[in-house]
Amino acid sequence: MNFAPVGGAGAHEGYCLIKTVEKKLTAKGVPYLDLVLADNSGEISAKLWDYKESPTNQYSKFDFVKVRGTYVPFNDTVQFRIERIRQVLPEDNVMIEDYVPSACLTGDVMLAEIEKIVESFKDDELKKLVFAVIEEYREKILYWPAAKNLHHAVRSGLLMHTLSILRLAESVCRIYKFVNYDLLCSGAILHDIAKIEEIEVSSTGIASEYTAKGNLLGHLVMGAINIDRTGRNIGISDETLTLVEHMLISHHGTPEFGAAKLPMFIEAELLSELDLMDARLYEMHQAVEAVEEGAFTPRQWALENRNLYNHGRAYSGAVELMNE
């Protein structure tokens, strides 16, 4: 944990996320909090002894907090004994992206680039539809992850995944001049939008579980329903809505992976392929980065149980698009 020394007697303080929290009683019946605190450097077990609950000092899973305390040995490991704890305040001037797994760009930066692409559309119906959906979800889309686990399961991961596919789509359309750029980009922007209703997410951008609708319907079907509702409310033609909705319900490629239909036109096929490419490359990169050069990863169940190899070679010649 990245807690800095402060004062004397071994005290440390810093900002972190509450990963788990449970109110317990000591053998003498005195309440205390048993917590796991986490930041980008790792996590640590923590205790807040003599806990006196009040409306101003209640804490929940995924709260962003400032703590002060000391490290103490416990059963061959180290625990953090909390002396002070409070919610993070605006005047602290800290960015939560520095303390939780996050996309490499902020949500505001990525959404601005996406909206610039939409503004360039020549198809007025698609432009109107995409802007309407973005506006409906504007607040949440800035920090929503793309998944509970697996690919882009980080703060603002949904926008990171979306922007990656859009940039891939731009390159594809330079090669294949017969692809409808506006249609492909519209599908890319909207294909996972219903994950905002599929996954329960705290304001920190960390997913906790699937919603009832998410479990019963899934984001492909929910997305098509939402697009149809929004589109009809703003007067989008049935033909345009049908094309976009098909892209959403088919972007997982096959029924085996949740698609209601196989992709049945070029832009739908491209969206499915680019979505899979971005998701798999993200998962492979995360897995390989976690092992040393020359080593194999544990089996990756989401990647056909493959043991991936870290060859250790620098990725020379790659354009750092996501860091521009």
N, C-alpha and C positions, 0 to 999 in steps of 0.2 A: 504494500500500500504506500502511496506517495504522500504520507503525512510528514510535515516538516517539524523539526524540533522547535519548541517555544518555551520561554520561561526557564525554570529550573526543574530539578528532580525528575528529569527524563520525560517531561511532558511533550506531547506531539499534537498537532492539530491539522485539519485539512477538510476537504470536501469529498463527498462520496455518495454512493447510492445505497439505500437499504435494500439488500437482495432478499432477505427474509427477516421477519420479526415475529416473536411470540412472547406473550406475557406469561410468566411462570411464578411459582412460589418457592422460597427457600424452605429448608426443613423446619424453620421456625415460623413459617407462614408469612414471610415478608415478600411482597411482590418485587419482581425484577424483570427486565427485558433481555431476552436472549436473541441476538441479532447476527446476521452475516452482512458485513459491509463490503462494498466492491467499488473499484474504479478501473481505469484502463490497465493498471499494472497487476491486478489480481484481486483477491478477496481475503477477508480475515474474519474469524469468529470474534464476537464482541459481547460484552455484558454491561448493562446499565443497572447497577445495584440500587437498592432502596428507592425503587421507582414509585413516585407519587403522581398518579394519573390525574390530569385535569384537562379541560377543553383546549388548553394551549400547548400541551405537550403530549399529544397523541401522535403515534407514528405508524405508518403503513408500508407495505411492500412497495418498492420503487420510489419512495420519497427521496428527494435530493436534499441532503443535509450537510451541515457543518458540525464536526465533532472535535472535542479535545479530550485527551486522556493519556494513558500510559500503556506500554507493552508489558505484559506479564507472562512468565512461563506457566504452561499448563499441560500436563500429560505429554511431555516430550514435544510440545509444539508451543506456539505463542498465541496469546489472546490479547485483545485490546479492551482495557478497562475504561469505559466512558465516564468522564467527569462532567462534561457539558455537551449538550446536543441541542440543535435547533434547525428549523427549516432554512434553506438558503433564501436570502432576500435579494431584491433587485440591486440594492446598494453594494452588495458583495462584488458586483462586476465580474462574475465568473460565467463561463460558457459551459453549459452542460455537455456539449460535444467533447470537451476535454476530459470528461469523467465517465462517459458511457461509450460503448462501441458505436461509432457513427460513420456516416458516409464521408468521403474525402472532401466534399464540398458542402456548404450549408444549403438548407432547403430553399432559402430565398434566392441564392445564386442559381441553383439548378432550375427552379420554377421560372425565373426570368428568362433563361435560355430557351426553355420549352415554349413559353409564351411568344418569344420572338419568332420561333419556327412557325407557330400557329398563325401569327400575324402575316406571314409570307404566303399563306395558302391562297390559291386562286379560286378554289371551290368555296363559294360563300356559305353554302349549307354546312359543310364540314367545319369551316371556321366558326360559325355560329354555334354549332353543336358542341364542339370541343371547349370553347370558351365558357359556355353555359355550365358544363359539367365541372370544369376546373373551379369556377366560381362557387358552385355548390359545396365543394370539398376543400376550398382554399386553406382554411385554418389547419385542418388535420393533415392534409397532404404534405405540408411542410416538414413534418417530423415522423410520419408513419413508416414503419419498416415494411419490407416486401414479403416477409414471412415470419412465422413464429420461430422456426428453426431454419436450417439450410440456407439457401442463397439470399443475400442482402437482408439478413435478419438483424439489421442495425438501425439506429436512428436515421431517418431520412433515406432509408434503403429503397423505398418505393420509387422516389424520384431518381435516385442513382441508377436503378435498374431501367427505368423508363428512359432516362437521358442516354444511357448506353445504347439502348436499342434504336433510339432516334438517330444517333450518330452513325450507327451501323447502317441504318436505312438510307441515310444521305449518301453514303459511299456506294451502296448497292444500286441506287437509282442513277448514279453516274455511269455505271457499267451497263445496266439493263434499261435502255431508254424507253421500253414499252411499259414499265411499271408506273402506276399512278402514285406519284409521290404523296399527294395530299391524303389519299385513302390509306396508304401504308402508314404514314405518320399518325393519322387519326387513330388507327387501330393500336399502334404502339403506345400512344398516350393513354388510351382508355382501357386497354386490355386487362389491367389489374386493378382498376379503380375501385372495384367493389371489395378489395381487401380491406378497405377502410371500414366496411361493415362486417367483414368476415372475421376479423381478429380483434380481440380486446387489447387495447394499448393504453398505457399511462401517458401522461404529458411528457415524460422523459423520453418517449419513443421506444420503450421496451415492451414487447408483446408478452402477454401472460397466458391467454387461452383463446380458443375459438368461441365465437358467439353461437347461440342456438341456430340462428339462420345460416351462419357460416357452416356449421356441421350438417344441417339439413339440405341446404341448397348449393353452397359453394360459390366462389367468386365469379365463375364463368356465367352461371345462370343468373345470379344476382346482378352482375354487370349488364347483361343484356336487358333485363327487366328495367333497370335504372335508366339505361340509354333510351329505351322505348318510351318510358314515361316522360323524361326530360325533352326528348325530341318532339313528341306530339304536343307538348305544352307550348313549344316555341315555333311550331309550324314546319318542322323538317319533313320532307317528303318520305313516303313509305319506302320507296326504292333505296334512298340513302340510308335510312334506318336499318333496313334489312341487310344491306352490305356490312355495315358496321357491327350489327348484332351477330352476324355469322362469324365475323373475325373473332369476336369475343368468345363465342361458344365453341370455336374450333381451335383456339390457339394452343391447346395442349396436345394437338396432333392426332392422337388416337383415343378411342374409348378407354383403353387400358389405363391411360393417364388422365382421364376425366373429361375428355372432349365429348360434347354431345353430337358433333358432326365432324367428319374429316374435312380439312380445308378444301374448298371447292372453287376457288379462283386464285390468281397469282398472288395478290397482296395478302390474302389469308394464309397461303402456304409460306410466304416469306416471313410474315409475322411469327408463325409457329416456329420456323427454323431459327430466326434471330433470337426469339425468346429463349429457346432451348440452349442456344450457343452461349448467350450471356449468363444464364443461370449456371450452366455446367462449368464454364471457365472460372466463374467466381468461386464455386465450390472447390475446384481443383487447385486454384491459387491459394485459397485459405488452408487447404490440407497440406500442400507442399511447403508453405511458409512455416508450418508448425514443426517441421523436422529439419535436422541438420543436413548439410550438403553430403551427398553420397548415400543418404538413407532413404528407406521406403516408408511411406505412411502406413498406419493401420488400415485395415480394409475399410473402404468407403461404401457404406451400404447404398447410398443414393447414387453411386457411380458404378453399378454392377459389381459391388464388392471388390473393386480393384485396389491393389496396393500401388500407390502412385510414387514415382521416383523423383527426388530432388537432385537434378543434375548439377545445380550450383552455378550454371553459366549465367553471366549477366545478360539481361534482355536488351542487347545492343540494337540500336536502330528503331526502337519502339517510340512512337510519338506519345508524349504524356498528355493525352487529350483531357483526362479527367482532372488534371492539375493545372490547366491553363488559367 
